[in-house]
Amino acid sequence: MATLRDIRRRVRAVQSTQKITRAMKLVAAAKLRRAQERILEARPYAQKMSELLGSLALRASPESHPLLAQRDGRRRQIVIITADKGLCGAFNSNILRRSLEFIRASGEAALTLVIVGRKGRDHYRRRAWSIKSEMVGFFDRLAYAHAVELSGGLVEDYLTEQTDEVYLIYNEFRSVAVQRVVRERLLPITPAEVAADAVAADYLYEPSADAILADLLPRHIRTQVYRALMESLAAEYGARMTAMEAATQNAQEMIELLTIQYNKARQERITKELLDIVGGAEALKQSTGA
């Protein structure tokens, strides 16, 4: 049975852990507010850009720009966006599980991986798949330049025909408590869907369709990559805030249970001492009377 000293030591240890989890929750909440503002401001632009490029891809000829070319090859590049740190619940494990499912479902396709985040890098370094490149240690200072760097490598591999398809897998921020794993095709540009009875009207381009596509398509890729990075960052902070709140509550419950256990053990000890005193007094009384 645990002694009173052992129980007190456990209570102090849990209290120290609770202080850490509470502080981490407050830090995550402060960072989440900024990250949430950024992604909510960026989403409309990214979504409208995606709609615009889908519409242009529907009307433009695949030969008008290399990023519109639809290839029949089986070379896939998968960008897996995880966090650099843990203590954020199932945030990283959900991404890794879904990415493994997609990799295994790819069958005989030649796969190369682009890993973002230390958790994904550490996970896939121990696996058999080829890692093309990795980016770690920048989420605390995430900027548009990181998206430019990442998307530049993806576009270059596609233009040089090292890959036929590029996919993004990341956590989408829905709310503080909800993050949704998303898999979307980044390249080639997916044309917009048109109803069977609808007519796809064409546009007049100024200065020219080729010039507009040459400017918009790379910008679209950078925008979508930047949005995915911001979605993942906001989702990470939300997951960490939720996990640390749950850990703080669990620590409080454990402290209460240990306190009850301590009081019971202390009461038992006091009762035992009282019984010893009463028993000794009775023995002394009987010996004196004799």
C-alpha positions in Angstrom: 0.0 0.0 0.0 1.3 3.5 -0.9 2.5 5.5 2.1 1.4 9.1 2.8 4.8 10.3 1.5 4.3 8.5 -1.8 0.9 9.9 -2.3 2.0 13.4 -1.5 4.9 13.0 -4.0 2.4 11.8 -6.7 0.1 14.7 -6.0 3.0 17.2 -6.5 4.1 15.5 -9.7 0.6 15.7 -11.1 0.2 19.3 -10.1 3.5 20.1 -11.9 2.3 18.4 -15.0 -1.1 20.2 -14.8 0.8 23.6 -14.7 2.6 22.6 -17.9 -0.5 21.4 -19.7 -2.4 24.6 -18.7 0.4 26.8 -20.0 0.6 24.9 -23.2 -3.2 25.3 -23.7 -2.9 29.0 -23.2 0.0 29.3 -25.7 -1.9 27.2 -28.2 -5.0 29.3 -27.8 -3.1 32.6 -28.4 -1.4 31.2 -31.5 -4.7 29.7 -32.7 -6.4 33.1 -32.8 -3.7 34.5 -35.1 -3.6 31.3 -37.3 -7.4 31.2 -37.5 -7.6 34.8 -38.7 -5.0 34.2 -41.4 -6.7 31.1 -42.8 -10.2 32.7 -42.7 -8.8 35.6 -44.7 -7.0 33.4 -47.2 -9.7 30.9 -47.9 -12.0 33.1 -50.1 -9.0 34.1 -52.3 -7.7 30.5 -52.6 -11.2 29.1 -53.4 -11.9 31.8 -56.0 -8.5 31.2 -57.5 -9.3 27.4 -57.7 -12.7 28.1 -59.4 -11.1 30.5 -61.9 -8.3 28.1 -62.9 -10.8 25.2 -63.1 -12.9 27.3 -65.5 -9.8 28.3 -67.6 -8.6 24.7 -67.7 -12.0 23.6 -69.0 -11.8 26.1 -71.9 -8.1 26.1 -72.6 -6.3 23.5 -74.7 -4.1 21.1 -72.7 -1.2 22.1 -75.0 -1.5 25.8 -74.0 0.5 25.2 -70.8 2.5 22.3 -69.5 0.7 22.4 -66.1 -2.6 21.6 -67.9 -1.2 18.5 -69.6 -3.1 15.3 -68.6 -0.6 12.4 -68.6 -1.3 8.7 -68.6 1.8 7.8 -66.5 1.7 6.3 -63.0 4.3 8.5 -61.3 2.8 10.1 -58.2 4.3 12.6 -55.9 2.5 12.9 -52.5 3.0 15.9 -50.3 2.3 14.9 -46.7 1.9 17.8 -44.2 2.3 17.0 -40.6 3.4 19.0 -37.5 6.9 19.5 -36.1 5.7 18.8 -32.6 3.5 16.3 -30.8 1.1 16.7 -27.8 -1.7 17.5 -30.2 -4.0 14.4 -29.9 -4.5 12.4 -33.0 -3.5 15.2 -35.4 -0.4 13.5 -36.7 -1.5 9.9 -36.5 -4.6 10.7 -38.6 -2.5 12.2 -41.4 0.0 9.3 -41.3 -2.7 6.7 -41.3 -4.6 8.3 -44.2 -1.4 8.8 -46.2 -0.4 5.2 -45.7 -3.9 4.1 -46.9 -3.5 6.2 -50.0 0.0 5.0 -50.7 -1.0 1.4 -50.4 -4.1 2.0 -52.6 -1.8 3.4 -55.3 -0.8 -0.1 -56.3 1.9 -0.2 -58.8 2.3 3.5 -59.2 5.9 4.9 -58.8 5.7 7.0 -55.7 7.9 9.8 -54.3 7.1 11.6 -51.1 7.6 15.2 -50.1 7.4 15.4 -46.3 6.5 18.6 -44.4 7.0 18.4 -40.6 9.3 16.4 -38.3 6.6 13.9 -37.3 6.0 12.8 -40.9 9.8 12.8 -41.7 10.6 10.6 -38.7 7.7 8.3 -39.6 8.6 7.8 -43.3 12.4 7.6 -42.8 11.8 4.2 -41.3 9.7 3.0 -44.3 10.7 1.8 -47.7 9.2 4.7 -49.8 11.5 7.2 -51.4 11.5 10.7 -49.9 12.1 13.3 -52.6 12.5 16.3 -50.2 11.5 17.4 -46.7 10.8 20.7 -45.0 10.9 21.0 -41.2 11.2 23.6 -38.5 9.4 26.5 -40.1 5.8 26.4 -38.9 6.3 28.9 -36.0 7.4 31.5 -38.6 5.3 30.3 -41.6 5.4 32.8 -44.5 4.4 32.8 -48.1 8.1 32.3 -49.0 7.9 28.7 -47.6 5.0 28.0 -50.0 7.0 29.5 -52.9 9.9 27.2 -52.0 7.7 24.1 -51.7 5.6 24.7 -54.7 8.6 25.5 -56.8 10.0 22.0 -56.4 6.6 20.5 -57.2 6.2 22.5 -60.3 9.7 21.8 -61.5 9.3 18.0 -61.1 6.1 18.2 -63.0 7.4 20.3 -65.8 10.5 18.0 -66.2 8.1 15.0 -66.3 9.5 13.4 -63.2 6.0 13.1 -61.9 2.5 12.8 -63.6 0.4 13.7 -60.6 0.9 15.6 -57.4 -1.4 15.2 -54.3 -1.6 17.1 -51.1 -2.6 15.4 -47.8 -3.2 17.7 -44.8 -5.5 18.5 -41.9 -8.1 21.1 -42.7 -9.2 23.4 -39.9 -12.9 23.2 -39.3 -13.1 24.3 -35.7 -11.1 24.2 -32.5 -12.3 20.6 -31.8 -12.6 19.4 -35.4 -9.9 18.8 -38.0 -10.6 17.0 -41.2 -8.0 15.1 -43.2 -8.1 16.2 -46.8 -6.5 14.7 -49.9 -6.6 16.8 -53.1 -4.9 16.7 -56.4 -2.7 19.7 -57.0 -1.3 18.8 -60.5 -2.4 18.6 -63.2 -5.0 21.4 -62.9 -8.4 19.7 -62.7 -10.9 21.3 -65.1 -14.2 22.4 -63.7 -17.2 20.1 -64.0 -20.0 21.2 -66.3 -23.6 19.8 -66.4 -24.4 17.7 -69.4 -26.9 20.2 -70.8 -24.8 23.2 -70.1 -22.6 25.1 -72.6 -19.1 26.1 -71.6 -18.7 29.6 -73.0 -15.3 30.8 -74.0 -13.7 34.2 -73.2 -11.6 36.8 -75.0 -8.2 37.0 -73.4 -6.1 40.2 -73.1 -3.2 40.2 -73.7 -3.4 36.5 -74.6 -4.5 33.2 -73.2 -0.9 31.9 -73.0 0.3 35.0 -71.1 -2.5 34.8 -68.6 -2.1 31.1 -68.0 1.7 31.4 -67.7 1.1 34.0 -64.9 -1.9 32.5 -63.1 -1.1 28.8 -63.1 2.1 29.0 -61.0 0.5 31.6 -58.8 -2.5 29.2 -58.3 -0.1 26.4 -57.2 1.7 28.6 -54.7 -1.7 29.8 -53.3 -3.1 26.3 -52.8 0.2 25.1 -51.1 0.2 28.2 -48.9 -3.5 27.6 -48.0 -2.8 23.9 -47.1 0.1 25.0 -44.9 -2.0 27.5 -43.1 -4.9 25.0 -42.7 -2.5 22.5 -41.2 -1.0 25.1 -38.8 -4.4 26.3 -37.5 -5.6 22.7 -37.2 -2.5 21.8 -35.2 -3.0 24.6 -32.7 -6.7 23.7 -32.4 -5.8 20.0 -31.8 -3.1 20.9 -29.3 -5.4 23.3 -27.4 -8.1 20.6 -27.2 -5.6 17.9 -26.1 -4.0 20.1 -23.4 -7.4 21.1 -22.1 -8.3 17.4 -21.8 -5.0 16.7 -20.1 -5.5 19.5 -17.6 -8.9 18.2 -16.7 -7.6 14.6 -16.4 -4.8 15.9 -14.1 -7.4 17.7 -11.9 -9.4 14.5 -11.7 -6.3 12.5 -10.7 -5.4 15.1 -8.1 -8.9 14.8 -6.6 -8.6 10.9 -6.5 -5.2 11.1 -5.0 -6.4 13.6 -2.4 -9.2 11.2 -1.4 -6.8 8.3 -1.2 -4.4 10.5 0.9 -7.2 11.4 3.3 -8.3 7.8 3.6 -4.8 6.6 4.3 -4.3 9.4 6.8 -7.6 8.6 8.5 -6.6 4.9 8.7 -3.2 5.9 10.2 -4.9 8.2 12.8 -7.4 5.5 13.7 -4.6 2.9 14.1 -2.7 5.3 16.4 -5.8 6.0 18.5 -6.4 2.2 18.8 -2.8 1.7 19.9 -3.1 4.5 22.5 -6.4 3.2 23.8 -5.1 -0.4 23.9 -2.0 0.7 25.7 -4.0 2.7 28.2 -6.3 -0.3 28.9 -3.2 -2.5 29.4 -1.7 0.0 31.7 -4.9 0.3 33.7 -5.3 -3.4 34.0 -1.6 -3.8 35.1 -2.0 -1.0 37.7 -5.2 -2.5 39.1 -3.6 -5.9 39.4 
